[in-house]
């Protein structure tokens, strides 16, 4: 990804300024990771490589409808 403007990017605890027109590697994000102190892999619920996300379960059983 090439940035159109100067931007601060994060990778774990490291923060770096990428200048406009510079290629940004895929493992750098535009927001800091909330789970720097913990194991971020334990919080990767949807398997996309970033903390957070939703992994849906089977859901609740249907309610019996009285007729």
C-alpha positions, 0 to 999 in steps of 0.5 A: 500500500502506498500512502498519499500523505504522511502517516504514523503507523504501528507494528506492536510497540514500534511506531514509525512515520511513513512519508507520502509516496512510500510503500507501507508493508502489510504488517504495519497498521494505522492504529496501535494494538490494544493488547501490547502487554498480552499475547495478541494471538489469544485475542485474534478471534476471527483469524485475520492476524489482528486483535479483536474480531468476532467468531460466531458460535452456533447461536441460541436454539429457537424458542418454542412457539405456542399456537 
